[in-house]
Amino acid sequence: MTATATARIRRSPVRFDATALERTSRDGWDIVRRYSDEGGGPWLVDLSHRCRWDLQHPDVGNQRPFGVPVPSKPGEVAISDGFAVNRMNRTQASLWHLGGNDRPATPSGVGFTETTDGHCMLAFLGPETASVFEHLSDLDVFDPERGLPRLVQGPVLHVPCQVVALGSNAVILTLSRGYGRTFAEAALQFARPCGLRPAGEARFDEWFVRWASTRSSDPSLPSR
């Protein structure tokens, strides 16, 4: 059997009604890097191919997945070297690989479960992102007194989500894979008055590099 025959084909749950201008294949995923008419934002970007894990541990606050300390309190987010570690509750954290193209290996040790194939991941970027979320959810994603980045868990378009606000112009969320396509279509429809449109992975990469460059690379510093 050839290597091609045994290669794993992985498909995103999201399909945008837009013309792809640039595509790439990575780790079995067919990824759109750019669409032909992305405009000036705000944008919706499919990041379902980015690796994600759940970590469950009775002493989760003292763990350091990928060298990033798990935040001490639920709702807090630590980001370093392209990894986001989101404290969910007393014993659980979620890990997202946001930076770079290389697929990282699952961390060694017990308690890690890869969730990449079971969930959808979407990024909302650019101007009017806060207005976009006013059309999609009653969640208080941008509470200025709690600081950013931070994690909020709750319904968006009536679907349970993990929502991380990186800033006033960037929100990333995950949800069950089965909701992915209809969720993305509904988000584009309900936020149409704000000008929300699809964008490729490159749009997120460019934004994340700029955003990360403004932050300290020391993961021991507070993440907000």
C-alpha positions as CSV (number, residue, x, y, z in Angstrom):
1,M,0.0,0.0,0.0
2,T,1.4,3.4,-1.0
3,A,2.1,6.3,1.4
4,T,-0.5,8.3,-0.6
5,A,-3.1,5.6,0.0
6,T,-2.5,5.5,3.7
7,A,-2.4,9.3,4.2
8,R,-5.2,10.5,6.4
9,I,-7.7,12.9,4.9
10,R,-9.0,15.4,7.4
11,R,-11.9,17.7,6.6
12,S,-13.0,20.9,8.3
13,P,-16.7,21.0,9.4
14,V,-16.8,24.5,7.9
15,R,-17.3,25.5,4.3
16,F,-17.6,29.1,3.2
17,D,-19.5,30.2,0.2
18,A,-16.4,32.2,-1.1
19,T,-13.8,31.7,-3.8
20,A,-10.4,30.4,-2.5
21,L,-7.5,32.4,-3.8
22,E,-4.7,30.4,-2.1
23,R,-4.8,26.9,-0.5
24,T,-2.3,24.6,1.2
25,S,-2.3,21.1,2.5
26,R,-1.0,20.4,6.0
27,D,-1.2,17.3,8.0
28,G,-4.0,16.0,5.8
29,W,-6.1,19.2,6.0
30,D,-7.1,21.2,3.0
31,I,-6.6,24.8,4.2
32,V,-7.7,28.0,2.6
33,R,-5.0,30.6,3.1
34,R,-6.8,33.5,1.4
35,Y,-10.1,34.2,-0.3
36,S,-10.4,36.4,-3.3
37,D,-12.6,39.1,-1.7
38,E,-11.8,39.5,2.0
39,G,-12.4,43.2,2.2
40,G,-11.5,45.3,5.2
41,G,-13.1,43.2,8.0
42,P,-14.5,42.1,10.3
43,W,-13.6,38.6,9.3
44,L,-14.5,35.0,10.2
45,V,-11.6,32.6,9.9
46,D,-11.8,28.8,10.1
47,L,-9.1,27.4,12.4
48,S,-10.5,24.0,12.9
49,H,-7.2,22.4,11.7
50,R,-5.3,24.0,14.6
51,C,-4.4,21.5,17.3
52,R,-6.3,21.5,20.6
53,W,-6.2,19.4,23.8
54,D,-8.1,19.1,27.1
55,L,-6.1,18.7,30.3
56,Q,-7.7,17.1,33.3
57,H,-5.7,16.9,36.5
58,P,-6.5,17.1,40.2
59,D,-3.6,19.6,40.5
60,V,-4.1,21.3,37.2
61,G,-3.0,24.7,38.5
62,N,0.6,23.4,38.9
63,Q,0.9,21.9,35.4
64,R,3.0,23.5,32.7
65,P,1.8,22.1,29.3
66,F,4.2,23.2,26.5
67,G,6.1,25.1,29.2
68,V,3.2,27.4,29.8
69,P,1.9,27.6,33.4
70,V,-1.8,26.8,33.8
71,P,-3.5,30.0,35.1
72,S,-4.5,29.9,38.8
73,K,-8.2,30.9,38.3
74,P,-11.0,29.8,36.0
75,G,-11.5,32.2,33.2
76,E,-7.8,33.2,33.0
77,V,-5.8,32.7,29.9
78,A,-2.0,32.3,29.5
79,I,-0.4,32.6,26.1
80,S,3.2,32.0,25.2
81,D,5.1,30.7,22.1
82,G,1.9,30.3,20.1
83,F,0.1,28.3,22.8
84,A,-3.0,29.4,24.7
85,V,-3.8,27.7,28.0
86,N,-7.3,28.4,29.2
87,R,-8.3,27.6,32.8
88,M,-11.8,26.1,32.6
89,N,-12.6,25.0,36.2
90,R,-11.0,23.5,39.3
91,T,-9.5,20.5,37.5
92,Q,-9.6,21.2,33.8
93,A,-7.8,23.4,31.2
94,S,-8.0,23.6,27.4
95,L,-4.9,24.0,25.2
96,W,-4.9,25.7,21.8
97,H,-2.1,25.9,19.3
98,L,-2.5,29.3,17.7
99,G,0.9,30.1,16.3
100,G,3.1,28.6,13.6
101,N,2.4,25.8,11.0
102,D,4.2,22.8,12.6
103,R,1.9,20.4,14.3
104,P,3.1,19.9,17.9
105,A,3.1,16.5,19.5
106,T,0.7,15.7,22.3
107,P,2.3,16.6,25.6
108,S,3.6,13.6,27.6
109,G,2.0,12.6,30.8
110,V,-1.5,11.6,31.8
111,G,-4.6,13.7,31.5
112,F,-4.2,15.0,28.0
113,T,-6.9,14.3,25.4
114,E,-6.6,15.7,21.8
115,T,-9.9,17.3,20.7
116,T,-8.9,18.7,17.3
117,D,-11.1,16.4,15.3
118,G,-14.0,16.6,17.6
119,H,-14.4,20.3,17.7
120,C,-14.7,23.3,15.4
121,M,-12.5,26.4,16.0
122,L,-13.3,29.9,14.6
123,A,-11.7,33.3,14.9
124,F,-13.5,36.6,14.7
125,L,-11.1,39.4,13.8
126,G,-10.9,43.0,12.9
127,P,-12.9,46.2,13.4
128,E,-16.4,45.8,14.8
129,T,-15.7,42.5,16.4
130,A,-17.4,43.6,19.6
131,S,-20.5,44.7,17.5
132,V,-20.4,41.3,15.8
133,F,-20.7,39.5,19.1
134,E,-23.7,41.7,20.1
135,H,-25.5,40.1,17.2
136,L,-24.5,36.6,18.3
137,S,-24.6,36.3,22.1
138,D,-25.5,37.9,25.4
139,L,-22.2,36.8,26.9
140,D,-20.2,39.6,28.4
141,V,-17.0,38.8,26.4
142,F,-15.3,42.1,26.7
143,D,-15.8,43.0,30.4
144,P,-13.1,45.7,30.9
145,E,-12.9,45.1,34.6
146,R,-11.7,41.5,34.2
147,G,-9.1,42.2,31.6
148,L,-8.0,40.5,28.4
149,P,-7.3,37.8,27.3
150,R,-9.9,35.8,29.1
151,L,-12.1,32.8,28.7
152,V,-15.9,32.8,28.9
153,Q,-17.9,29.6,28.6
154,G,-21.5,29.8,27.5
155,P,-23.9,29.9,24.5
156,V,-23.2,31.7,21.3
157,L,-26.1,31.4,18.8
158,H,-27.5,29.0,21.4
159,V,-24.5,26.6,21.0
160,P,-22.2,25.9,24.0
161,C,-18.8,27.4,23.3
162,Q,-15.5,28.2,24.8
163,V,-14.8,31.8,23.9
164,V,-11.5,33.5,24.4
165,A,-11.3,37.3,23.8
166,L,-7.7,38.1,22.9
167,G,-8.6,41.8,22.5
168,S,-11.4,44.1,21.5
169,N,-10.7,43.1,17.8
170,A,-10.1,39.4,18.2
171,V,-12.2,36.5,19.6
172,I,-11.5,32.8,19.2
173,L,-14.1,30.1,20.1
174,T,-14.5,26.4,19.9
175,L,-17.7,24.3,19.7
176,S,-18.7,20.8,18.9
177,R,-17.8,19.8,15.4
178,G,-21.4,18.8,14.5
179,Y,-22.5,22.4,14.8
180,G,-19.6,23.9,12.8
181,R,-21.1,24.5,9.3
182,T,-24.5,25.8,10.4
183,F,-22.9,27.9,13.2
184,A,-20.6,29.6,10.7
185,E,-23.4,30.2,8.2
186,A,-25.6,31.6,11.0
187,A,-22.8,33.9,12.3
188,L,-22.3,35.3,8.8
189,Q,-26.0,35.9,8.4
190,F,-26.7,37.5,11.8
191,A,-23.6,39.7,11.7
192,R,-24.1,40.7,8.1
193,P,-25.0,44.3,9.2
194,C,-21.5,44.6,10.6
195,G,-19.9,43.5,7.4
196,L,-18.6,40.1,8.6
197,R,-17.2,38.0,5.8
198,P,-14.9,34.9,5.4
199,A,-11.2,35.2,5.5
200,G,-8.4,32.7,5.1
201,E,-5.9,31.4,7.7
202,A,-3.2,33.9,6.6
203,R,-5.4,36.7,7.9
204,F,-5.3,35.2,11.3
205,D,-1.6,34.4,11.2
206,E,-0.7,38.0,10.2
207,W,-2.9,39.4,13.1
208,F,-1.5,37.0,15.7
209,V,2.1,37.8,14.9
210,R,1.4,41.5,15.3
211,W,-0.5,40.9,18.5
212,A,2.1,38.5,20.0
213,S,4.9,40.9,19.2
214,T,3.3,43.4,21.6
215,R,3.4,41.0,24.5
216,S,6.2,39.6,26.7
217,S,7.5,36.2,25.7
218,D,7.9,35.3,29.4
219,P,5.1,32.9,30.3
220,S,5.6,33.6,34.1
221,L,4.1,37.1,33.6
222,P,0.4,37.6,34.0
223,S,-1.5,37.0,30.8
224,R,-3.5,40.2,31.0
